[in-house]
Amino acid sequence: MKKKEKIIVSVVVSVSLILVAGVATGIIVAVNNKKSNGADEVQNTKERFTSLMCHNTQEDQNLCRKVLSQVDGSSSSDPEAYIDAAVNDIRDGVTTALKMMTTKEEFSKDDNGIKMAIDGCKEVMESALSSLDLFSNVLRSNHDINSLQSQTPDLKNWLSAVISYQQSCVDIFEDQNEGERKIKEQLQSKSLDRVEKVSIITLDIVTGFAKIIEDLGLHVEMKPIASSGRVLREEVDNEGFPIGFPLQIASCWQRM
């Protein structure tokens, strides 16, 4: 092959390689841009849903946003996913409290007051887990917002019960007993304070769910439901204890 022909072939090959590389680069850039745009869209959706839901609560809105930000990107446009994330956060806190009390049991053998307080608190926290399970079962079995709206009174009652159980656990421990006071302070700082706050946040969200859905622009039929506020009304007995409140715990109040 003559030198001139070799030069021409070399130029053609070089240009072809450049074109192929350019096309490949263009494809990569397009794919990356698509991924970036998709991620931005998910993030924007999460921020919009989180902002509207947290605006509805009078509790710590920074905590509200932190809790709701745990929603998976694939569920960012599902309002129920945000409630589920909040309930899971409450459940984690209750579970943490139960684990802490199991550890503390080793140090309560010689103090009957501490033992009774721990036993009582454990029982009400287990009842709180049961209420959360009932809540989650209803939440996950209703695959459309209309069905969930009809269950709002039950959801609010279960959340109110959790708040009552949390407060009952705290009240069982006597401040006059140094050992009980220390355990209570640890439970509050590491678990129960957050359980109460997130429970109130979730209750506020559930109470204002119809308005939140409307603000999100989701076109569904919503029937107005009377608010029960933050107080458990339908599920308390004459003495103010939640229905099904363990008798063992009620007896603990007799010593306070």
Secondary structure, 3 states (H helix, E strand, C coil): CCHHHHHHHHHHHHHHHHHHHHHHHHHHHHHHHHHHHHHHHHHHHHHHHHHHHHHCCCCCHHHHHHHHCCCCHHHCCCHHHHHHHHHHHHHHHHHHHHHHHHHHHHHCCCCHHHHHHHHHHHHHHHHHHHHHHHHHHHHHHCCCHHHHHHCHHHHHHHHHHHHHHHHHHHHHCCCCCHHHHHHHHHHHHHHHHHHHHHHHHHHHHHHCHHHHHHHCCCCCCCCCCCCCCCCCCCCECCCCCECCCCHHHHHHHCCC
